[in-house]
Amino acid sequence: MADRRDGLRPLRRRARAGADTSAAYPAHWEADIALRDGSAAHLRPILPGDADALQAFHQRQSEHSRYLRFFAPMPRLSERDLARFTTVDHRDRVAFVVLVGEDILAVGRYDRTGPRSAEVAFNVADSRQGSGLGSVLLEHLAAAARERGIDEFTAEVLPQNTKMIKVFTEAGFDVDRTLDDGVVMVSFRIDPTARSLEVMAEREHRAEARAMERLLHPESVLVVGVSSRRDSVGGRFLTALEGSGYTGSIHLVSREALELRGRRAWSRISEVPGPVDLAVIALRPEACLEAVEECAAIGVHGVVIPTEGFSESEDGRRLQRELVARIRLHGMRLLGPGSLGMLRTGDSPISLSLAPHLPRPGRAALAGQSSALSAMLLAGTDARGIGLHEFVGVGNRADVSLNDTLQHWEEDEAVGVIGLALESMGNPRKFTRIARRLTRRTPLIVLRPPGSESHLPPGHDVRPSTLPRRALDQVLDSAGVVQTEGVDHLLDVVDGIERQGLPLGPRVGLLSNTAALGASLRGAADRAGLEIVADNRRVPLSPDRRLVQRAFTSMAALGEVDLVIAGVLDAQSGELEELLRQMAMVAKHSEVVMLVCVVTAADRFGALREAVRSDPELPPVHATPLAVVRAAAGMLRAAQRPQADEDEPARREDLDRAAARELVDARLAAAGGGEVVLEGDDVAALLAAYRIDLLRGDRISGEEDALAAAAEIGYPVALKSTDPVLRHRADLGGVRLGIPDAVQLRHALRAMRRDLSYSTAPLEVQAMAPAGVPMVVRSVEDPSLGPVLSLSVAGDATDLLDDIAYAIPPFSEDAAQRLVDAPASAVKLRGTRGLPPADRDALADLVVRVGLLAEDLPELASLELYPVLVAQHGVSVVGANARLAPAPNRTDGARRTLSGPPGA
């Protein structure tokens, strides 16, 4: 393997120990990572100062492990070895260390052996083998290597080193193995494949789900900051814990007393007998840092911090970043700060939260961010009597995020519906990836408060998106997420699904005992786009509730509806609860979902709501037609949510990725690391590498240039201004089309120069494209979402009406076709008013290719193809512009990292 001791089997084309080390330290390679057991660790490039820690790591290894790594026992690394291993150039020689505290858990490295190949090796501590460190190191080394222009890894492994061989073969790459002189020679390309990304996502899921398991199922809890006052934060957590029926060990730390509520209280964390699974630290922000260090010393696995004050100032935000760094450095995980805590009902209940009491057990899982949103979720849950399985308040979600809760709930059979209250999205690309997988089985209901993504709540350290809110809304919709407009709306949908499950289909029946109420229901239903198949507004308003019951039975029992919305104007006589109970029984036996709107006096509605709250067999009740229809629409969207796109990403075998990479690297290097605007031949060459043909156009300086260019291109031609404002605007005089010969070209050139005398932009002669529907295809590298494609019909009206479709690549063939059809004005592509249909398949192929280009090149800050003329057969890219920038550290790339600093 790489870096074996001199005198052993020689490394082929080994990079010299004295290689140039002038490359800047790549801080963006640093990352916090989740391990298979649910703990965290820190990964960073190696430094010369790591020599002592590396020696200690080496000496802790067993003789067998040292032999497998170096093909010799090597009880100690020489000074020369230490210098060579810790002094790298971060380009041809790259090495990473994984740390918990000051201890090295694993080392991974590659040494370039050729222009585009490198030899890879890693060594994992004996005590940590099987924790997933080898696969994580391979992902990060591969990502760094691709950034340095390497696309193939090789390794030399002893046959008995089965664990190392397994890391390579199970990573999802196409691995070649041969046996040479008693050593297994391994080689594989490190380009991400569908299989490697699938493997990475599965391992990420297991690690993050396990981390949440450890947080939510502690066998011992430590509460720090308990006082004799029951209304103190620590005291309220202790009250909730004791009142929930928690059966594990409880430890207290208090500086006020030796005993609290009949329990011994320790004066310092260090005195608590460990290990402890979970600690609640209810102290002021500055004191939390010291408490974290003491918790690490006694073996605490996870921490909940309800303390606010980490977000009101720059000092608070600095403290929060330092807090997360310390938590992860010690391998712990954090819920908060500003967390309302967590709770679970059922067989092993626990409430480590500020909730006044446990909700009734049920199948809903809820999570919120800020303490305010979390408190509203819990209050609304209590008011409705929603059956809750688990609740998590992530607070500022500085470490554990809503993505982690989704990973945990994805395979929990006890969860029937998930509700999330969002204030910001730290990694929306990852969120949608998880949601797309999760919503195949479990409805996901989400609240995104109205407002701009640039106005983030205090303490939410996330990358702001440069795209309009509409873009993320479309991405969430495509992942099967049901979006709601407020906490009440969210909880109404969750309540309906938790009590009755999802409707079996889209067919809706309306039932009312007054025409006026029925008209209100119908109006709201039509505005919501519900499919009304039955509408009975003639149920007599009578004290005899049997009339309503019979009407409901005749509608529900025939198998012609999937969901019934019943509107009841209370006659102020009889028991509404009994009427509701009888209708619920019919609905259950008819496999029909039912929602009820009751118009009555406040006291009678309150009594009915209380009956529903305490009886999960009763359906939800609402006070207005708008509320009940809105809840029904959410339930129906959840039932009809688009199935995740399970198809493989589309492939194109005719791409020249190497040529595109070479062009991008060369232009950025020439710019000294700044932004680059690609023009002319460079744009054409970049697109040509992905087999996207840009219609030929030649810039001209005079009449003779124009005539020569036109003669070479062939008439008819177009004459255009290259001014960005004018180049596609015939209405502003920037374009002359269909010029048939040299005489007309001279006239057009003179007229355009006269009309555009105010513009200094040069003119261009371009080939004419076949007539077609003009479209715009754009790609943007968004700081939050990564590469995002948009597609629209060209024209001012489209922009003004915001009729633009957005999606995240890579695309399957079907996903590309859906994006083509998504804009409302894309109906023009199907042929209208006697015109033939345009070639939508060719446009979908262009979408796939642009998506692959954007995925492969994070340096592609923006690309615009405008106009793209979609003819009856084929597409023509008439104009294009592109901008390059240094590669961002994508939030959801081909390496696993935890959200937040330093991997933010």
N, C-alpha and C positions, 0 to 999 in steps of 0.2 A: 504494500500500500504506500501511499505518498509519504515522504519524509522518514523512510526507514533509515536506520543508522548506516553511515558509510561503511562499506565492507560487506554489507548484506546484498541481497539481490538488487542490482542497480535500478534506479528509477529512470524510465525512458525519458530523455529530453527534459530532465529535471530543471526547473527554474533555479538560478543561482541564489545562494544565501545572501550574496551581496547585491541583490537586485535593488533598483532605484526605489527608495521609500519616500519619495517626495510627494506622492499623491495625498491629497487632503483626507483627513479622517472622515469616513462616510457616516456621519451621525444618523442619517436616515435609515441605515441598516439596523440600528438599535430597535429592539422590540421587547415588550412583555409577552410571554407566551403561556398558554394553559397546558398543563400536563394531564395525562390520562387519569390520574387519581383525583383530579379536581383542584390541585394546588397550582400556584403560579410560579414563574421563574423569569429571570431577565436574561436576554440574549444580546450580545454586543460584539463588535470586532475586537480581536485580541490586541493588547498593548504591551510594550516592553515591560511595564511595571507589573505585569501578571506573572513574572518569572517564578517568584516564590510560591504563589498559589498554584501554578501549574506543576511545580515540583511536588508540592504536597498532594495534589490530585494524583499524580503519577505514582507516588509511593503508597497511597491508600489502595491502589488497584492490586488485585491478586496477581500472582505470578502468571497464571493462565491468561488473564486479560492482557497483561503486558506483552506476552508472547504472541497472542493473536494480533495485536496492534502493530508490533515492531518486528515480528518473526524472530525474536530473541528475548531472553528473560529481562534484561535491562532493569536491574533493581533501582537505578538512579539515573536521571538525565544529566549529562555533562553540561558544563557551562556553555560549551559551544552549541549543544543541542537546544538549550533553553533560549539562547540568543537567536538561533535560527527559527525556532518555533514561534517566538513572541514578536519578532521584528519582521513585519510583512509590508508589502507595498500597496495593499488594498486594491490591486489590479490584477497582476499576474500571480500573486501569492496572497490568498485571502484566508483568514481563519476567524472563527467565532468561538466564544466561550459562553456557556450557560451557567448562570450564577443563582444561588440562593444565599443571601447574606454575602459573606466574603468567600464562600466556598464555591469552587468550580465543580459542577456536576457533569459536564460534558464538554468536549472540544471537537470541532469539526473544521476541516480545511480543504482547500483545493489548490493545486499548483498547475499553472498552465503548461501544457506539453506540446502545444501546437497553436497555430493562429486561432482555431475555433474549438479546441479541445483542452480538457484539464483532467488531472487525476485527483480523485476525491477520497477522503478518509475521515473517519471520526471515531471517537473513543468515549464511551459512556461509563460513568461510575458504576461499579458492581452493584451498589445499593439502589441504583436508579434504573437498572436495565429492566425493560418491560414497561416503562412509564411513558413511552412514546417520544423520548428525546431524540433518538436516531432519525425518525421520520421528520420531525420538526427541523432538525439541523439540515437534513437533505433539502427540504423545501427552501430554507433561507439561503443555503449555499447555491442552489440552482437559480434563485431569483437574482442573487448578486452576480453570478456568472453570466447570466443572460444580459445583464446590464453592462457587463464588460466585453460583450461580443462573443461569448463562448456558448456553443449550442450542443456540446457533447461531453459527458462525463465518462471516465474510465476508472477502474479500481482493480487492485490485485488483492485477493482474499484467500486465506488458507481454507481448504475444504471443510475443516472442522468448525470454522467460524460461521455456523449456520444462521445465527442471529443477524449478522451483518448482511449475508446474502439475502435473507428474508426482507430486510429493510429495503433493499434495491428492488427485489422482485414484486413486492406488495405495494410499491409506491404508485403504481398505475402507469409507469413508463414501459416502453417496449424494450426489454432487456435482452441483450445477447450474452451468452456465457460460453466460455471454452476453457478447457483444462490444459495448462501449459507448464510442464516441468514441476508438477505437484502444486500448482497455484491456479485458482479459478480466476480467469480474466473476464471482467465484467465491463460492458460498454452500453450506453444508451443515450439517446437524444433527450435533452431536458426541456424541450418545448412543452408547455402544458397541453395535455390531451384531455379529452372528455373523461377518460377513466381516471387520470391523475387528479383532476379537479373533483371528481366524485369521491375518490378515496380521501382527499383532503377534507372535503365537507363532512364526510362521515366521521372522521377522526376528530374534527373540530366539534361536531355535535356531541360525540361521546364525552369529550373532555369538559365542555361547558355544561352539559347536562349533569355530569358528575359533580362539578363545582356547586351547582345549585342544590343537588341532593345533600351535599355536606352542610350547606348553609341552612337548609330547611328541615333537616332531620338531626339536630344535635342531641347527643346523649348527655352532654353536660353544658351548662350555661353559666357564664360569669357576668354579673351586672356591676359595672364600675360607675360610681357616682351616686350611690343610693344614700338618701338622707332620711331623717325621721319624718319629714313632711311627705305625706302621701301624694300631694299634688306636684312634687318635683318630677322631672322627666324620668329619672332613674326609678323613683318610687312607683310611678305609673306603669313602667315596664314590668317591674316586679309584681305589682298587683295583677296585671294582665296575665303574666306567666303563671302565677299561683292559681288564678281563677279559671284557667283554661283546662286544668286537669293534667298538666305536664308532669310526667313521672320520672324524668331524668334528674341528675344532680344539679343543684343550684348553689352557686358561690356568690358572695357579696363582697364588695370593697367599699368601705366608707371610712372617712376620717372623723366621723362624729361619734360613733358608738362601736362597742365590741359585739353588740347583739342588736339585731333588728328583726322584729316580727317573729321572734323565736328562733332566728337563724344566726349562726356565728358570722360576724363581719370582720374581714381582714383589713388592716390599715394600708397595706400596699399590695399591688398586683403580684409582686415577686414572692409574697408569702403564700399565695394560693397554691394548694397542691395540684399540680397538673397531671396529665395534659387536660386541656379544656377545648371543647369543640368550637364554641361560639362565645364571643364576648360582646356585650353592649356597653359602649363607652359614652356615657352621658356627662361629658365634661366640656369646658370652654374650648374653642378651637386650638389654642396654643398648647393646652395640656393634652390634647388628643395625640400629638406626635410622640410625646414621651410615653404615654400609655401604650401606644402601638409597639414600641420597642420592648416594653416590659411584657406585653402579651406574647410577643414572639419568643421571648426567653422561656416562657412556661409551656410553649407548644400549642398556642391557640391557632386554630385553623381558619376561622372567619371572624369578621368584625362587623357589627352594626353600629353606625354613628347617627343618632337622631339630631345632633347638634346643628343648628343653623349658624350663620355668620361666616361661612366659607366663601361667600359670593358677593358681599356688599362692597368690597374694596379690592384693589389690586393686591394688597397684602393677604387678604382672605383667599384670593384665587391662587396666590403663590403657596400658601399653606395647604390648599387642597391638592395642588400638584405634588408637593413634597409628601403629603400624606399618602397618596396613591403610590408614589415611588417606593416609600418605605414598606407599605403593605405588601407590594408585589416582590420587593427584594427579599422579603422573608417568606415568600411562598404562600402568603395568606390572600384572602379575597375580602372585599369591602362592599357592604350594602350602605349606600349613602355617599357623603354626609347629607343631612337634611332628610333622612329616611323616616317614614312613619312606622317602619318595621315590617314584620311578616306574620302571618298566621296560617294555621291549617286545621281543618275540622276532621271528623271521621274517627277511625280507630285509634290513632295516635295523635290527639290534638295538641296544639301548642299555639299560644298567642304571645309573641314577643313584639308587641306593638303598642300603639296608643289608642287602639280600638277599645270602646267601653266594654264590649262583651263579644263572644264568639257568635257568628251568624249560624243559621241552621245548616247542617251538612247538605251538600248538593254537588252538582256537576259543573259549576261555573268556576273559572279561574280568572282573577282580575289582577292587574298591575297598573300602577300609576307612578308618575315621576315626582313632582313636588309634593310636599306635605299637604298643601291646599287641595290639589287634585286628588290625592290619595284619601284625604278626609272626606271629600265629596263622594268619592266612590263608596266608601264604607257607610256613610250616612244614607246614601241612596239605596244601597244593598239592604240595610236594616229597614228602611221605610217600606220597601217592596216585599221583603221576606225572601229575597233571592237565595237559593241554596248554593253555598260557596264551598268549594273544595280547598282552594288556596288563594291567598292574597299576598302580594309583594309590593312594597313601596320602595322604589329605587332612589328616591330623592334626587340629588344632583347627578345620579348615575355616573359618578366619577370612575367607578370600576365595573361592578355588576350592572348590566344594562337590561333593557327590555328584550334585546336579542337573546340574552342568557335565559330569561324566563321562558321564551318561546322554545329554546332548545330543550329545556327541562320538561315542558308540558307536551311536547310533540308526541311522545310515545306513552304518555300517562293515560291508561285506559279509564281512569276515574274522571278525566276532564272531558266534558261534552261541548263546551263553548268557552272561548277566550275573549276577554274584553281588555283593551289597553287604552289608557289615557295618556296621550303624548303631548309634550310641549316642544320637544326638539328630537331630531334623529341624528345620532352621531355617525351611523353607518347605514344609510338607507339602502345602499346596494346589497349589503348583507341581509338587512331586514327583509327585503323583498325576495331574496334568494331563499331564506328560511320560510317565509310566508308562502311562497309558491309550492314548497314541499308540504308544509303543514296543512294548508287548506284543502288538500286532497281528502283529508279525514275529519278535520275539526274546523268549525266556523271560527273566523277571526274577525272580531268587531273592533274598530279603532276610532278613537276620537283624535282629530287633529284640530286644535283650536284655530279659528280664523285669524289671519294676520300674516305678516311678512316673515319669511325665514330669516331675514337679516336682523330682526328684533328678537333675540334669544333671551330666555329667562336667565336671571343671574345664576352663576355657578355652572351653567351648561357649556362646557368647553368643547365646542364642536366646530367643524368647518362649515361656514355658511355656503349655501348653494347660490350659484349665479343664474340659475334657471328660474322661470316663473313657477309659482305654486302649482299651476295646472300641470306642469311636467311631472312632478312627483305624484300628484293625484292620479294621473293616467298610469304611471308605473305601478302604484299600489292597486289600482283597479285590475290591472292585467295579472297581478299575483293572486287575485281572488279575495282581497281584503274588502270588507264592507265598511265604508266610511260613514261616520255619523257627525252630527252638527253640535252636539253638546253632551254633557254628562247625563242628563235625563234621557236623551235620545239613545245614547249608548246603553244605559242600564235597561231601558224598555226593551230593546232588541235582545239583550242578554237574558233578561227575565223570561221573555216569551220562549226562547229556545231552550233555556234550562228547564222550564216547566213542561214543555210539550214536545220538544224536539223540532226538527225542521219540517216545513210543509213538503209533501211528497211531489208537488208540482206547482205550476204557476197559476192555476185556475182559482179565481176569487169569487166568493159569493157575498152580496151585501143584503143585510136583513135589518129592517127598522120598523118600529111601531108607530111612526109618524112620517108623513111625506116630507115635511120640512127637514127633519133630521136625516132622512134618507137622501135628500138632495145634497145636504152638506157632505155626507159621507161620499156620495158619488163624485161630487166636484173635487174633493181632496184625492180620491182614488184616481181620477182621470189625470189630474196634475202630476201624480206620482208615477203614472204610466203603468198602473196595474191592469192585469187582464181580467176584466169583469165578465163572468159567464152567467151569473144569476143575480137578479136585483129585485128583491121583494120589499116594497115600501108600504104594503097594504095590510100589515098586521094590525088588527084593531087595538086602539089604546083602551085597555080594559083592566079592571082590577084582577081579572082572571088570568093569572100568569100562564095557564095552560095553553092559551092561544099563542103566546110567544114561543113556548116550548114546542108546540106542534109545528109551527112554521119553521122553526130551526130544524126539527127532525126531518121534515119533508125536503129541506134543502141539503142537509148534511148526509143523510142516509142513502142517497141515490147514487153516490160515487161519481158525481159530476163536478164537485168542487174539491179543492185541496185546503183552502183556508176560508173561514167565514168571519166577516166583521159584523158584529151585531150592535146595532144602535138602540138603546132603550131609554125612552123618556119616562121617568118614574111617575107612576100614578099616585104616589104617596100612600099606597096601601099594599099590604102583603110584604113578605120577606124577600128582599132582593137576593140575599145570600142563597136561599133555597132555589130560586129561579136559576141562579148561576150554577149551582151544583147539578141540577137536573140537565142543563144544557151541556155542562162539562162531561157528564156521563155519556150523553149521546155522541159528542165529538170524539171522545176516546174510543168508543166502540166503532165509530165510523172512520177512524184514522184521519180525522180532520183536525186541523189546528184552528183554534178559536181565540179571537180577541174581542173585547167588549168595550163599548163606549156607553157610559151611564150618565145621563143628565138628571141631576137631583139636587136636593138641598145639601149643604155642606156637612151637616151632622150625619145624614144617612150615607153620603158618599164616604165619609171617614170611617163609619162602621163597616161598610162593605170592604173598603181597602184593608181594614184591620183583619177582617175574616180571610181575605186573600193572603195577607201577610203570614198568617199562622197556618194556612192549609195549602201545601204544594199541589194538591189535586185540582185546585181552582185556577181558572185562567186569569191572566192579567186584566185589570180594568183601567180605563182611561177616562178623563173628564171631558175631552174635546175630540171632535172628528179628526182634526189635524194630528193630534198625538197618536191616536189609535192607527190611523192610516200610515203615519211615518214609521211606527213600530212594525206594522205588517210589511211595509216595503223593505225594511231592513232584513226581516226574516226571509222574505222571498229572494232577495239578492244573495243572502247566505246560502240558500238552497240551490240557487242557480249559478253560484260562483263558477267562473271559468276554471276548468280543470287545468292543473299545471301543465306547462308544455314539457312533456316527457320525451319528446323527440330529441335525437342527437343534434347538436349544433351543425349547421350546414357546413360542408367542406368544399373547397375549391382546390383542385390539384395543380392548377396552372399558374399559381402565384410564385413570384420571385421575392420572397421575404428578405433574402440576403441583400438584394439590390436596394430595396427600400430602406433597410437598416443602414446600409453604407451611405446612402444619400443623406439621411437624417443626421447621422453621426458627423459626417463631413461638414454639413452646413452649420450645425451647432458649434462644432469645434472652431470653425472659421469665425464665428460670432463671439467667441470667448465666453460661452455659457449664457449669453443673453437670448432674447427672443429673435426669431428670424421670420420674415415674411417671404414665402416662396413665390416666385414669379415665373412666368413663361415656361421655358423648357424644364425647369425644376418641378413645377406642378405636374406637367405632362408626364415626366419620368416617374414621379411618385405614383401617380394613378396607373401608369402603364405596368408597373410592377405587380399590381393587383388586377391587371387585365381590364382596366377601365379606360376606354379610349376617349380622349379629349379632342373635340373637333378642332382641326388644324386652323390656326390663325397666325398671321405674320404682321408684326408691327412695321409701320412704314414711316418714312420721313418726307417723301415727296411723291409726285405723280409717277415718276419712272419706277420707283420702288413698288408703288401700288400696282402698276400694270404688270411688272415682272412677277410679283406674288400671285396675282390673279391668274396669269398665264400658267404658272406652275400648279396652282390649286385646281384650276378649271372652272369655267363659268357654268352657271351663275354663281355670284359671290355676294357676301354681305360686307358692308362697310360700317365700322363701329368706332365709337369713342372708347378709350380705355379708362375714362373717368369712372370711378366706382358708382357715382350717382347716375351717370348718363348711359353706361354701356349696354343696358338692357331696356332702355326707355325710348321706344320709337316716338311716343307722344311728346317727348321733350327734345326731339331732333337728334338723339344719340345713336340711332340705328337706321340704316338704309338697307332694305332687303331685296333679294332677287335681281341684282344688277346683271344684265344679260351679256354685256360686251364692254370693250375698252372705251368706246365713246361715252357710253352711259356712266362708266366708272369715273372718267374725268369730270363729267358734269356733277356727279354726286359728291366727289371729293371737294370740288370748289365750293359747292353749295354748303356742305357741312362745315368747312372751315369758316365760311362767312357767318353761318348761323351760330356756331359755337366759338366765336372769337374770344369769348370771356374765359374759355377753358384752355389750359396749356397742356392737357393730357394728350399724348400721341394717339394717332388713329391706327386701326387694325383692319386688315382684309382677312375675311374668314370664309371657309366653305359653307355652303348652304346645307342645312339639315332638312330631312323630310319633315313635313308638317305634322304636328302632334300636339298633345296636351302639355302645356308648360308646367313643370313641377320644380320644387326646390328640395334638395336633400342636404341636410347639414349634420355635422358631427361636432360635438363640443366636449372637451375634457373638463368635466365639472369637478371642483375640489371635493364635493361631497359624494356625488353619484358616480364619479368616474366617467367613462365614455358614454355619451347619450346621443342617440340619433333622433332627428326630427324630420318630418316629411309634410309637405303641404303643396297645394296648388299655387302656382306663382300668381302674384298680383296684390295690389294694395288692399283689396277687399278681404282677402284671406288674412292678412296681417291685422287689419283693423278688427275683424271679427274673431281673431285668435283661433282660427280653424286650423290648428297645427297639431299633429300627432307626434308623441314622443315614445321612445322605447329604449331599453338597455340591451346592447349586444352582449354575446354573440346570439345570432338568430338561427332557429331551425327554419326549414323551408316554409312551414305553415306560419310561423311567427312573422317572417318577413312579409308574407302575403297579407296577414292581418294588419300590419302597419300600413301597407299600401292602401288598404280599404278603410282605414280608420278615420281620416278627415271626412267631414260631411260633404265637402265639395268634390271628394274623390269619385263621386257618382259620375262625373264627367268622363272618367276612364272607361266606364262601362258602355259608353255610347249613348248620346241623347239627341233628341230632335233630328233623327234620321242619320246621324253621324255614326260611322263604324266604331266598334269598341277598340280601345288602345291596348297595347301589349303589356298587360299587368304583370305577366310572368317575367318579362325582361326587366321591368322596374323592380320587381322583387329580387331578381338576381343582383341588380345594382345595389340594393339595400344590403344584401348579404355581404357583398364585397366591401362596401364602405364599413360595415360593422366589423369585418375581419381586420381591415386596415386600422380602425380606431382601437380595437382590442390589442393588436400587436404592437402599436406604437404609442405609448403614453405621452411621448413628446409632441404628438399631433394635437396642439392646443385647440385648433379649430380647422374645419374644412367646410367649404360651401361649394356645392355644385348647383349652379343657377345660370340660365335655365337648363333643365333636363327635359328635352322634348320626347314625349312618349308617343311614338307613331303606331300605326296599325301593326307594324312588324318592327320590333327593336326600339332602342332608345338612343338618343344622341345627347352627349354632355357638351353643351355649347360653351359654358364658361365655368371656371373654377378658380378658387383662391384658397390658400392654406397658410397657417401660421404655426411655427414650431416654438417650443419652449422647453427648458430642462424638465426631465421626467419627474412628475410628482410621485409622492409615496402614496399609491392608491390605497383607499381604505379597505378594499376587499380584493386584493390581488391574489397571486398564486403562492402565497405563504401565509401561514396562520399567525395572527397577532391578536392581542387583546386590545380593545378600544381604549381611547384616552392616551395621555402622554405616557411614554415617549413615542408610542406608535401611532399617534393621532394623525 
